[in-house]
């Protein structure tokens, strides 16, 4: 018995040692790309897919279980794989653009998506950020793939047969394909996209095999073309055949481009060169380890480490690069705004309504150089399309509300990013703030907002209260950026005044935000549990906290700190009741709140994700510490059902990564992070400038979740905020943690984070 116990201990110790080694040297091995994939339209546990790529790469790849055009391209509960899809999909609700699918088959020359589909099991599936492998049972084929930014390698292990095939599906809505047997080559393009219009949009591809074709055909729809090796049709494809021995590996390389066949060929040759599959995989793995290794964690459980790095992995995809390097190594891009190929950077695939909150602040904190490119890309969006995007997929997309490009632009510059045309971006912000543009650009209802100070409820503009609250915050970020750029005082005064427009919707009867009619009277009847209507994917209990820039002003409206804290408490203590009449049924965001057992707190959607940190403004920071830990523990797991709603382009993951470190960007556009409480005993953050931040909390545990005291660079520290500029110089932060809240620390006036009202005083 003692020997067994000792053996078990050694196994446990050895496993922990391997885990520690992986965390420090190989953090990518802790990532589970299947986190969040057990989702469906009625209930999202992430709505993710196992994205195989490199950080911010132009292309991603995923196994495809869904049918062609289905936004749920991969769901964990599915039984069959229809192909391996190149994708740029930011969300199933947004669907995809620039997509093709590859699928090996054996036996019969089948190519239609249902006929070629094969049963698979997660037991015979390996999903990593840099590599994917699965056994396709119906075809007795193992498929492996590994990526670069604009290319990929496939490796198919076939059985002994004279009927091995690979199907290339260029999808419907207009596609072209040509087989060139003498070169073991296939070229083609797909035009399929879910959001548009996209002038002259094509996703070009060039494919090479390392084995000669025994036969080759094109196909159209569900019909095989016996004679022609080139076809243009609504739905074009190719199928090439091989005679294979048992265990024979057939390799395939693919490069793609939004510009031309020549550029696709160049991308392939530049990024794959003479590399074999293993070399490409090693390079992709190194890329991930370099980015993920920016944060080291000590004193965490296995589950915590896996959850942390799986969440961090999701922050490094969107927006993705949509630019390419031409033959002279000059940066060029296809413009979805005018269909031209133009010089300069461009990125796509993100919605600022989601990502202004934490994803872009995370890039500014840890990866500023990539956001510098993204900001330069926004300059090109404005020059080519006349507006900054609010949702790019890949052009302007008519979804969501707000003018949150202002936050994304302002926060980047105010966090020190330089090297792009900020004056043109500021011009774009003023243009967007005073005009309504196409497909959700600019501000809908701007004429009312600028005249009345709010978007009225009764003028047939949906989600009007949400628009008003977001416009007011967006005006604050314009004001902040304008100050930094030395803009005229009259201009600054205007945007500062508009920053206070949130007050126009506050109803003291309910201590909540409420829609208001054009005549100045509040909407009636009013149900604070009604989702939608005046608000966006939430109700008044969720949106009333959307005063990111002036929490003290909101506290004053609510009658002071005790009343404010009580109202925060109510969010968690109220039952999860709802009124879904605006939607005519229960949308998935409602269901996710209802089943979470956290009252009205709906962490699965973005509007309320900052709310927990607001306790820090009202003298009750220990309540923030409690609820931050509860949310991390309950709502995140590195499992297929590991999120509590849509992951949304890295935003919900960035919340976790920031919160696990112990602070959060409540107000993008200022120089502060609001303190919560760290999750780990130790975290080391390696900044891009070579400095590092060490966060120590040696007594941290599930019980010891409350901050008793803290020091910052050796000095006692009671403030509920950290300064960004100071952190960027490097820091050592020590937290003393305990099982009981310290109700005196962080309660003084000097401890409170920034609010515009306090700044005025």
N, C-alpha and C positions, 0 to 999 in steps of 0.2 A: 504494500500500500504506500509506504514511504517512497519507494522507487518510482511508483506511478505518479505520486504527487510531485516529486522532484523533476520527473520527466516533463510533466505538464507545465511546471513553472519555467523550465528551460525553454520549452516551446513558446510559451507566452512571452518570455523575455526576448527570445530570438525574433519573434514576430514584431514586438515593439521596436526592437533595434532596426529591423528592416524598414518599419514604418517611418522611424525617425530619419533614416537615411533617405528614404523616398521624399520626405517632406523637405529636406534640406537640398538634395541634389536632383531630385526627379519629381517635383510636385505634380507634373502632368499625369503621373500614374495614379494620383489620388482622385482625379476627375472622373465623374460618371456622366457621360453625355446623354444617358437615358433619363437623367433627372428631369421630371416634368413631362415625360412623354405619354403618361397614362391619362390622356385627356380626351375630351369630346366637346362638341358645341354646347351642350347643356351644363357641363361642369369642367372647368379648367383646373388642372393640377400643374399648370405651367404653359400648356400649349406649345411645347418645344418639340424639336426633332433632334436626332443625334447628329449634330453638325460636325462634319469632318472638314477641316480647313486649317489655315494659319491665321494668326490674329489680323483682323481687318482685311483679310484677303478678298480679292475681287470675286472669287467663287467659293461656294460651299458645296459639299456633297452629302447626300443622305440616302440611306435605303428608303425605298418608296413602297409603302404598303397600300396607300390610297390610290384611287383611280386618277387618271389624267385630269388635271384641273382641280382636284380636291385639295383645299388648303390644309387639311389634316393629312399631310403626305406620309407621315409615319405615326402610328399609334401603337402603344405598347401591347394592347390587347389583340392586335391583329394577328392572323395566322399565316398570311402569305405576303411575299415580296413580289412586286411587279417590275422592279428595276432599281437602278442606282442612279439617282437624279442629281444633275447639277442644278443648284438652286441659289436664289438670291432672296428667298422669302423671309421677310421680317416678322410675319405673323400670319396665322391661318386666316384671320379676318381680312388681312390685306391681300393675301394670296401671293402669287409669284410673278416673276418676269425673268427672261433669259434662262430658259430651262430646256434640258434634253435628258434623255434617260438611256442607260446602257443595261443590257440584260443577257447573260449567257443562258442557252438552252441546249438540250440534247434530245436525241431520238427523232422527233418530228421537227420540220422546219416551221415552227410557230412563231408568230411575232405580235399578234394582237394582245393587248395588255392582260386580258383575263386568261387567254390560252397559254401565254408564256409564264404566268404567275406560278410561284413555287411555295410549298409549305416550308416554314423554317421554325426554329426554336431558339429562344434566348440562351438556352444551354449550349448552343453551337454558334454563338454570336459574340464577337469581341468589338466593343465600341470604345474608341479612344479619340481624343481631339485630333490626333495626327494619323490615325489608322483605323480602318474598319474591315472586319472579316465576318463572313457568315457562310454557313453550309446550306445550299439550296437542295433540299431533299429530293424533290421531284426530278431534278436534273443531275443529281450526284456531282454537283460542281461546288467548289469553294471559291467564293469571290473575295478578293482583297483590293483595297484602294488606299492610296496615300496622296496627299495634296501638295501643291505649291500655291502661290498667290493667284495665278492665272492658268494653271495647268494641273494635271494629275496623272498618276500611273495606276493602272489596273493590273491585277494578276489573277488569271483564272486557272484553277487546277481541275482538269477534265478527267473523266474516266476513259477507258479504252472503247473507242467507237469511231465509226466513219461518219458520224452525224453529230458533231459538235458545232455549235453556232454561237455567234454573238449578234444580238439585235441592237440596232441604233434607232431610237425613236426621237424624231425632231418635233413631235407634237403637232397639234392642229392649229388652226387660225393662220395658216400660211407658212410653209416650210419647204426647204430645198435640200437635196442630198445627191451626192455623186460618189460612186465607188471607182477607185483606180487600182485594179488588181496588180498591175505591173510594179506599183510602188507600195503595195500592201497598205493602201491609204484610203481614207474616206474623208470627204469634206462636206460641209452643209451649213445651214443656218436655220434657226427657229425665230419666229416673230411673236410667239405667244406671250401675252402680258395681260394682267388682270386690271391694271389701272392705266388710264391714258387720258388724252391721245398722246402717242409717242411717234413723232414723224420719223419715217425711215428707220425704224428700230429693228435691229437684227442682232442675234447672238450667234456669231460665226464660230464654227469649230473645225479643227483639223485633227484627224486621228491616224495613228500609225500602229500597225501590229508587227510583231517580230516573227510571224509565221505566215507563209503564203496561203492564200485562200484556195481551198479545194473547189469552192463554188461561191458565187456572189449574186445577189439580187437586190432590187429596190422594191418597195411596196408603198401602196397608197391606201389609207384607211384600213380596210380589212382584206384588200386584194393584193396578191403577190404579182409583181411585174416580172415576167419570165425573160423578157428580152432587153429592156433598157437598164443601163447602169446609172442613169441620171434622171432625176424627176423633180418637178416643181408642182406642188399641189397644196390643197388645204392641209392634209396630214401626210407627210412624207416620212419614209424610213428606209433602212437598209438591213439586210441580214447576210452575214458572211459565214461560210462553213469551213471546217477543218476536219482532217482525220487525226485523231489523237490516240496516244498510248496511255495506259493507266498511270495516273499521277502526273501527266504532262502539264507543264505550266505554259500558258500562252500569255504573253505580256502585251499590254496596250498602253500607248501614251496619247494624251489628249491635251490640246491647247485651245483656248477660246479667246474671243475678242468681241467687243462691241463696235469695232471699227472696220475690220476687213479680214478677208482670208489671209492676206499677207501678214497682217498684224498678229493673227492667231498663230500662224506658223512661227513668227518671230518670238512670241511669248513662249511657245513650246520649246523652241531650241534654246532660248536664253535661260529658262528656268529649269529645264530638265537636262539639257546638254547631253552628255554621255552617261548620265547617272543611271544606275540600275534602281530597281524598286527599293532595295534596302537603303541606298544612299539618300534617295528622296525622303524616305521615312525618317531617317536619322536627322536630316536637316529640319524637317517639320517639327520633330520632337524637340530639337534644340531651341527652335523659335518659341515654342510654348514654354519651355522651362525658363528661358530668359525672361519672358513677360510675367509668368506666374511666380517666379523666384524673387520678384521685387518685394514680396512679403513673405517673411519666415515666421512660423508659428511654433511655439513651445508650450507644453503643458496643456495639450488638448486631447480629447478622446479621439479614437479612430473615426467615429461618426462625425464629430465636429470638424476634423481635418478634411474629410471627404466632402462634407457640405460646404465648407468654406471655399475650397479650391474649385468645386463644381460650380458654385455661384460666381466666383471670380472669372472662370472660363467664359461664362455667358456675357460678361461685361466687355469682351474683347472681339466681338464680331461686327456690331452695327454702330454707326453707319459703315458700310464696307467701301473699299476703294472701287471707284468706277473709272479710274484713270489708268493709262498704260504708258509704256516707254517706247517711243518710236525707234527707227533704225539708227537715229543719231543720239539716242538716250535722252530725248527731250520728253517731258511730261505732256501727254495729250489725252483728250477724252472725247467721247461721244456726248453730245448735249441732247437730253430728252426734250429740251425746250424748243429747239429749232432744227434738230436733226443733223447738225453739222459736226465735223470733227474740228476741235479747237484746242489751242494750247492751254495748259494749266491743270490744276487739280480738280477733282470732283468726287464726291461721296454720295451714297444713296442708302435708302432702306432704314429710315428712322422717323419716329414721330415725336416732335418736341414737347407735345402735351405730356407725354410720358417721361421723356429722358432729360428735360431741363432740370429735373428735381435732384437727381443723384448721379446719373450716368455721366453727363458732361462734367459736373464737378469732380467726379472720380478721375476722368481723363486729365483734367487740369491739375489734379493733385499728384497723380502717379505717372501719367504718360503725356505730358504736355506737347511733345514734339508731334505726335499723331494728330492732336487737336489743332495744332498750328496748320497742318495740311488741310484739315477739315474747314477751318475758318477761311483759308484761301479758296477752298472749293465753294463756300457760300458766296464769296465775292463773284465767282463765275456764274452761280445760279442767278444772282441779281442782274448781272450784266446781260446774260443771255435770255432770261425769262421775264425780267422786269420786277420780280418779287423774290423775297426770301421764302423758301419752303417752310411750311409748318408740319407737313407730312410728306416725305419724299419716298416714292415707291414706283419707279425711280424718279419720275417727275413730280409735279404738284398733284396731290391727292386730296380729294374733297371729303375729308373726315376730321372729326374732333373740332375743338374750339380753342380760342386763345390766340395770342400773337407772341408765342413764347420763344420765337427766334430772337427776340430782344434779350431774353435772359441768357440764351446760349452764347450770343455774341458778346454781351456785356461781361459776363462772368469770365470768359476766356481772357479778355483784355485786362480786366481788373485783377486777374490772378497772374499777370505778368507775361502773357503770350505776346510775341511781337513777330515781325517779319512778314506781314501781309497788309493789305490795304484796309486799315481800320476806318479811314475816313469815308471810303465808299460803303463800307458796312454800316456806318452810322447814318449815312444818307439813306440807305435801305431801311433802317429802323424807323426813321422819320416818315418815309414814304408809307411803310406798312402801318404805322400808327395812325395815319390820317386818311387812309383810303381803304376801300374794300376791293380785294382782288379776286381773281378766279380760283376756284377749287381750294377754298379755305385759306387762301393767302390774305394778308392784310387783316382788316377787322370788319366782320359783319356787324352791322348796326352802328358803325362808327359815327354817323351823323347824329344819332341820338346820344351816344356816349359823350361825344365832345360838347354837345349843347346842354344836355340834362345832367350829365355826370353818371349816367347808367344806361343800360340797354333795357327798354321797357318790356314788361311781360306781355302786353296786349297789342303788340305791333307785328305779330306773326313772325318773330325771330325766335327760333327754338333755343332752349338752354341759355336764356338771356342773363340770368343771375350769375351763372358760371362764367359767362363771357365778361361780365362787368368786373367780377373779382379778379380774373386773370389779367384783364387789361390794366387794372389799377396796379397790380404788381409789375406788369411789363413796363408801365410808365415809370415806375420807380427805377427799374434797371436802366432805362434810357436816361433818366436823370443822373444816375450814378456814373454812367459812361460819359455823358455830356460834361459832367464836372471834370472827369479825368482828361478830357480832350480840350478843356478850356472854352467850351461853347458860351455864347452870349447869355447874360443873366436872365433876360426876358424869356428865352427858350427854356432855361433850366427851371425858372419859376413856374412855367406852364406845366411841365411834366411832374414837378414836385406836387403841384396842386392836384393834378389828376391822380397822383398816387394815393390821395386820400379819398378817392371816389368809393372805396369799399364801404365807407360809413353810410352812404346813401341807401344801402340795402339792409342795414341792421335794424331789426325789429326788437325794441326793448321788452315788448310783451312776452316774447318767447326766448329772448336772449339768443336769437339765431338770425341768420341771413334769410331774406324772404324776397321773392320777386315783387317788383313795384310797377304799377301801371304808368302810362304816359302822363296822367294827370297828377301824379305824385302820391296816389293812394296805394297801399300795399295790395297785392293780389288777394282775392278772397273767393272761395274758402282756401285755407292754407293747411296743409298736412305736412309736418316736418319729416314724416316717414315716406313721403312720396318720392320715388326715384324718377330721374329724368325731369321732364317738364321744364322747370326753371333751371335745373342743374344737369350736369353731364355724368352719366353713369354713376349716380350717387344721389343722396338726398341732402337736406339742409344740415343734418347732423354731421355729414361728411365735409360739405363745402364751406361751412361757417368758419372753418379754421384757415381758409385760403387767403390769409393776410400775411404772407411770408415776411414782409418787410416792416410790419408795424404791429407786432404782437402786443406791445404796451398800449397802443391805440385800441386794440380789440379788448384788452383787459379793462380799459377805462369805460368802453361802451357797455361791458357786462357788469359794471358796478364794482370793480376792484378785484384784487387777487383771490380772496376767498371764494367769491362767486365764480370767478373764472375756473379755479381748481374744481369746484363742485360741478361745473358744466363739463369739464374734461372727464371727471369721474362718471358722470351720467352716461357718457358714450359707452363705457364698459358695463355699467350696471343695468341699463335699459334692456328690455327683451329685444330679440332680433326681428321685430315686426317690420312689415313693409307694405307699401302700396305700389303695385306694379301696373296700375291702370294706364299709365302713359305708354307703356310698351305693349300692353295687351297680353301679357304673360310674364313668367319669371325668367328674366335674363340670367345668364350664368353668374354675373357679378353679384346679383342678389342672392342666389343660392349659396354662393361661396361664403358670403357674410352670415347667412342664416345658420349654416352647419358648423361654423367655427367655434361657437360657444365663447364669443368675446363681445356679446351684446351688439351694439351698433358699429363696432369697430370693424371696418372692411379693408383689411390690409391687402387683400387680393386685387385692389384697384388703387390707382395712384393718388387721388385727391386727398386722402387722409393719412398717407404714409409718414408725413412729418409730424403729425399731431402729438404723438407721445412725447416728443422732445419739448413741447410747449410748457410742460410742468416746470421746466428750468427758468421760465420767465416770471413765474408766479410764486416763487418761494417754496416749491415742493419738488426739488430735483430727485429725491429718493423714489418718487412715484414714476418718474421717467425711467429710472434704473430698473425698477421692478417690471414695468410693462415692456421695455425693450428686450429684456431677457426672456420674458414670457413669449413674446412674439417670435424671437429667434428659435426658442425651444419648440414651440408648437407648430409654427408655420413653415419651417424649412427642414428638409431631410434630403440626403443624397440618394433618393429613391425615385422610381417612376412617378409616384404621386407626391413628389417632394416640394412643390410650391402650393400656394393657397389661392391661386388665380393666374391670370396671364403673366408670364415672365416679362414680356414687353421690352425687347431690345436691350436688355441689360439693366433696366431701371430697378426692378424688384430685386435683382441680384446685387446691384450696387448698394441698395439700402442695407442688405445683410453684411456686405463686406465692410462698409463704413461702420455700421453699428457694432460689429464684432471687434473692430479696432478701438471703439469707445467714443466715437464722435460722429456728427452728421451735419451736412450742409443744409440747414433749414432755409437759409436765405442766399441762394446764388446771387452774386452781384455785390456781396460785401466780403470783408476780409476775415470772416469768422466761421468756425465750426462749433456747433452746440454739443456739449459733453453729455454722454450717456454713462455707460460703464463698460469696460472691456470684457470680452467673453473669455479670453485666454490668460494664462499665467504670464505669457511673454509674447510680444510681437515685435519684429524688427522690420521696419519699412525702409527699403533702399530707394531713395529718390533718384530721379533722372539726373539731377545735378551732382550726384556723387555723395551727397549727405545722407545721413540715416536718422530715423526716428525710432527710438527704443521705448516700448510701452511695457512696463513691468507691473504685474499684479500677482505676486507669488502666492497670496492666500486665496486666490480666486477659486470658486467652486460653485456648484449649483445652488448651495445654500448661501454662500458668501457672495451675494450679488450686489451688495450695497457699498457705495464708496464711503469710507470712514474719513479719509484724508488723502491728500495728494501733494506731490512736489513736482515742480517743473524746472528742469536743470538745477536741481538741488535746493530750490527755494519753495517754501510752503505756497500752495496754490489752492484757492477756494473758488475761483471763478468757474462759471458754468459754460465757458467757451474757451477755445484755443484760437490763436491768431495764425492765419495761413502763412503770412510772411515770416513769422518767427519759426514756425514749423519747418519751413523750407530751408532754414539755416542749419537744421539738425537739432535734435532735442532728445532728452531722456526724461520720460514721464513715469513717475512711480505712483501707483495707486495702492492704498491700504484698503483691503476689502473686508467686509464683515457680514454676519447673518442678520443683523438688525439695522434698520435705517438710521443714519445720522441726520436728525431733523434740524440741525443748526448749520451744518456746512452748506455753503452755496446759497444762502438765503439773504445776504446783504444786497444793498442797492448796487454796489460795484461788481457783484457777481453775475448780474443779469446780462444776457446777450443783447446784441444790438436791436433796437427798434427805432424807426424813423421819428416817432414822437419823443423818445428819450434823447435822441440826437439833437432835436430842435431845442430841448430844454437845456 
